[in-house]
């Protein structure tokens, strides 16, 4: 278990976990550390709660996972590493990931459903660096897992991109365990815990058999597994039902500068790139109807996006 931090103080999640909420679990042997310290703004703004959390987990000898999208500045990385942040999974360019490795910040190569960085970062995986690299999906849909796989999919991708196969498998096994402080696993050796995957094709990661907890996994063993009760049911709580009128937008709803033209409203909107979480800015002209409401433009992929607060914190 890794206890997660929140991204910013502006979020309206179901709860906010302060340092006092976390430290009561810090000595639990099941707690490996602080997961994804996301509040970069709070860190560089010297937020007391952020530093209290880092200090508490650091003094307890627990690892702190990072969240550093776009951070490659040497002084910023120095500050983050000095405060105990030991890994990051947000690198989208080779240069950014390399800068983090140079500061002893382990890089998790991510290949999820939305964020797909494996091809761009494949050149990192070498015998010299493999001990400091991991793999993650960071949100991967069940459909993608069923169709292409999970970590095995990343293994195939990295090898296909020319990465050293032995280093790739080291990253997926031993390095992953070491990166999370799991000293009791990661290798098939005396005194270690090991689930064993037997392959018929090394380069394509073709799985033939799996040994889990000392037992060969069969259809019968899988069907006999303990059923996990569903969690989180009925957790969406809206202040009220949404109507189509709630999504109507006029020029007055745009906080940025805009220009009214004969063709519509000329303004700047976020631009989404395939395979990246990083967005850009696109200058577009949005069509309007007779009531002055902005319309979607499917031909140019201009769509509405709404964020709905689902924990009803705003209605307290």
C-alpha positions in Angstrom: 0.0 0.0 0.0 1.2 3.5 -0.8 -0.7 6.4 0.6 -1.5 8.9 -2.1 -1.3 12.7 -1.9 -3.7 15.2 -3.6 -2.7 17.3 -6.6 -3.6 20.8 -5.4 -5.6 22.6 -2.7 -8.1 23.5 -5.4 -9.4 20.0 -5.9 -12.9 19.0 -4.8 -12.2 15.3 -4.2 -14.1 13.3 -1.6 -11.6 14.2 1.1 -8.3 15.9 1.8 -5.6 13.9 3.6 -3.5 16.1 5.9 -0.2 14.9 7.5 -2.0 14.0 10.7 -4.3 11.7 8.7 -1.3 9.9 7.2 1.2 9.5 10.0 -1.1 7.2 12.0 -0.4 4.5 9.3 3.2 5.3 8.7 4.6 2.4 10.7 2.2 -0.1 9.3 4.4 -2.7 7.5 1.9 -2.7 4.6 2.6 1.0 3.9 5.5 1.3 1.6 5.6 5.1 1.3 3.8 8.2 0.1 2.4 7.7 -3.4 2.7 10.3 -6.1 3.4 13.6 -4.4 1.4 15.6 -7.0 1.3 19.0 -5.4 4.2 20.6 -7.3 2.7 24.0 -6.9 2.6 23.5 -3.1 6.1 22.2 -3.1 7.7 25.2 -4.9 5.3 27.5 -3.0 6.7 26.1 0.3 3.3 24.8 1.5 3.7 23.7 5.1 1.4 20.6 4.7 3.5 19.4 1.7 6.8 19.7 3.6 5.3 18.1 6.7 4.3 15.0 4.7 7.7 14.8 3.0 9.5 15.2 6.3 7.3 12.6 8.1 7.8 9.9 5.5 11.4 10.7 5.0 12.2 10.4 8.7 10.3 7.1 8.8 12.6 5.8 6.0 9.6 5.5 3.5 9.9 6.2 -0.2 8.1 9.1 -1.8 6.8 8.7 -5.4 7.0 11.8 -7.6 4.8 13.6 -10.1 7.0 15.9 -12.2 5.6 16.5 -15.6 7.8 18.7 -17.7 10.4 19.2 -14.9 13.9 19.0 -16.2 15.5 22.1 -14.7 18.5 21.0 -12.6 17.8 23.2 -9.6 14.1 22.1 -9.4 15.2 18.5 -9.7 17.8 19.1 -7.0 15.2 20.4 -4.6 12.7 17.6 -5.3 15.4 14.8 -4.9 16.8 16.5 -1.7 13.3 16.2 -0.1 13.2 12.5 -0.7 11.2 12.1 -4.0 12.8 9.1 -5.6 10.9 8.4 -8.8 8.7 9.8 -11.5 6.4 8.4 -14.2 5.5 11.7 -16.1 8.4 12.1 -18.5 7.2 12.5 -22.1 10.6 13.2 -23.7 13.9 11.4 -23.7 15.7 14.6 -22.5 13.4 15.1 -19.6 13.7 11.5 -18.5 17.5 11.6 -18.8 17.7 14.7 -16.7 15.8 12.9 -13.9 18.0 9.8 -14.1 21.1 12.0 -13.7 19.7 13.2 -10.4 19.1 9.6 -9.2 15.4 9.9 -9.7 14.1 6.6 -11.1 12.1 6.9 -14.3 9.0 4.7 -14.8 8.3 4.3 -18.5 4.5 4.8 -18.9 2.3 3.2 -21.5 -1.3 3.7 -20.6 -4.5 4.3 -22.5 -4.1 8.0 -22.9 -0.4 8.7 -22.0 1.8 6.6 -24.2 5.5 7.3 -23.7 7.2 3.9 -24.2 8.5 4.5 -27.8 9.9 7.9 -26.9 11.7 6.6 -23.8 12.8 3.2 -25.2 16.4 4.5 -25.7 16.8 4.8 -21.9 16.8 1.1 -21.3 20.4 -0.1 -21.3 22.4 -2.4 -19.0 23.9 0.6 -17.2 20.6 2.3 -16.5 18.2 -0.7 -16.1 18.5 -0.7 -12.3 17.0 2.8 -12.2 14.1 2.4 -14.5 10.6 0.9 -14.0 7.4 0.4 -16.0 3.9 1.5 -15.4 0.6 2.0 -17.1 -0.9 4.9 -15.0 -4.5 4.3 -16.1 -5.0 1.6 -18.8 -8.5 0.5 -19.8 -9.6 -3.1 -19.3 -10.2 -3.3 -23.1 -6.6 -2.3 -23.8 -5.4 -4.8 -21.3 -7.5 -7.6 -22.8 -6.4 -6.7 -26.3 -2.7 -5.9 -25.9 -1.7 -6.7 -22.4 -0.3 -4.8 -19.4 3.4 -4.8 -18.4 4.0 -7.6 -21.0 2.8 -5.1 -23.7 5.5 -2.6 -22.6 8.1 -5.3 -22.7 7.2 -6.2 -26.3 7.2 -2.5 -27.3 10.6 -1.7 -25.8 12.2 -4.8 -27.4 10.6 -4.0 -30.7 12.1 -0.4 -30.4 15.6 -1.9 -30.1 16.1 -1.9 -26.3 18.3 -4.7 -24.9 16.0 -7.6 -24.0 17.8 -8.7 -20.9 17.7 -5.1 -19.6 14.0 -4.8 -20.4 13.2 -7.9 -18.3 15.4 -6.7 -15.5 13.4 -3.4 -15.5 10.1 -5.4 -15.4 11.2 -7.6 -12.5 14.2 -6.9 -10.2 14.4 -3.1 -10.8 10.6 -2.7 -10.1 10.9 -4.5 -6.8 14.0 -2.6 -5.8 12.4 0.7 -6.8 9.6 0.2 -4.3 11.9 -1.1 -1.6 10.6 -4.7 -1.8 13.9 -6.4 -0.9 12.2 -9.8 -0.5 11.4 -10.3 -4.2 12.4 -9.5 -7.7 14.6 -12.5 -8.4 14.3 -16.3 -8.5 16.7 -17.1 -5.7 16.8 -18.7 -2.2 14.9 -16.9 0.4 13.0 -14.7 -2.1 9.3 -14.5 -2.9 8.8 -15.2 -6.6 5.9 -15.6 -9.0 7.3 -17.2 -12.1 6.3 -16.6 -15.7 7.5 -19.2 -18.2 7.9 -17.9 -21.8 8.0 -19.7 -25.1 9.2 -16.6 -27.0 11.6 -14.2 -25.1 11.4 -11.3 -27.5 7.6 -11.3 -27.8 7.0 -12.1 -24.2 4.7 -15.0 -25.1 3.5 -16.5 -21.8 3.1 -20.3 -21.6 2.7 -20.9 -17.9 2.5 -18.9 -14.7 3.4 -20.1 -11.2 1.7 -18.0 -8.5 2.4 -18.5 -4.8 4.1 -21.8 -5.6 1.1 -23.1 -7.6 0.7 -23.6 -11.3 -2.1 -21.3 -12.5 -4.8 -23.3 -14.3 -8.3 -22.4 -15.4 -9.6 -24.3 -12.3 -7.3 -22.5 -9.9 -8.3 -19.1 -11.5 -12.0 -19.9 -11.2 -11.5 -20.9 -7.5 -10.0 -17.6 -6.6 -11.5 -15.6 -3.7 -14.2 -13.3 -4.9 -13.6 -9.6 -4.1 -16.7 -7.6 -3.0 -17.3 -4.5 -5.1 -16.3 -1.2 -3.6 -17.3 2.4 -4.4 -20.9 1.7 -5.4 -23.3 4.6 -5.2 -20.4 7.0 -4.6 -21.4 9.6 -7.2 -23.3 12.4 -5.5 -24.4 15.3 -7.6 -25.8 18.6 -6.3 -28.5 18.3 -8.9 -29.2 16.6 -12.2 -27.5 18.1 -15.2 -29.5 19.5 -18.1 -28.4 20.3 -21.7 -28.7 24.0 -20.9 -26.0 23.6 -18.3 -23.5 23.0 -21.1 -24.5 26.0 -23.1 -21.6 28.4 -23.7 -21.5 32.0 -24.9 -18.7 34.4 -25.4 -19.2 35.7 -21.8 -18.3 32.3 -20.5 -14.7 32.5 -21.9 -12.3 33.9 -19.4 -9.6 34.5 -22.1 -9.5 37.2 -24.7 -11.6 36.5 -27.8 -12.7 38.2 -31.0 -16.2 38.0 -32.5 -16.1 37.4 -36.2 -18.7 36.8 -39.0 -17.8 33.1 -38.7 -18.0 32.8 -35.0 -15.8 33.4 -32.0 -12.1 33.4 -32.4 -10.3 32.3 -29.3 -7.6 30.0 -27.9 -8.6 26.5 -26.6 -6.6 23.6 -25.2 -5.2 21.3 -27.8 -5.0 17.5 -27.1 -2.3 15.3 -28.6 -2.7 11.6 -29.2 -0.7 9.6 -26.7 0.2 12.6 -24.5 -1.3 14.1 -21.3 0.6 17.4 -22.1 -1.7 19.8 -23.9 -1.0 22.8 -26.1 -2.9 25.9 -27.2 -4.8 26.2 -30.5 -6.2 29.3 -32.0 -9.6 28.5 -33.5 -12.9 30.0 -34.6 -15.9 28.4 -32.8 -19.2 28.5 -34.7 -22.2 30.0 -32.9 -26.0 29.6 -33.3 -28.6 32.3 -33.6 -28.8 32.6 -29.8 -25.0 33.3 -29.6 -24.2 29.9 -28.1 -21.0 28.3 -29.2 -21.4 25.0 -31.0 -19.2 21.9 -31.3 -17.4 21.6 -34.6 -16.8 17.9 -35.2 -15.1 18.4 -38.6 -12.3 20.3 -36.8 -12.5 18.2 -33.6 -13.7 21.1 -31.5 -15.7 19.7 -28.6 -17.1 20.7 -25.3 -15.5 19.4 -22.1 -17.2 19.5 -18.7 -15.9 18.7 -15.3 -18.6 17.6 -12.9 -17.9 17.6 -9.1 -19.1 14.1 -8.0 -18.5 14.2 -4.3 -21.0 17.0 -3.5 -18.4 18.9 -1.5 -19.7 22.0 -3.2 -23.2 21.5 -1.8 -22.0 21.3 1.9 
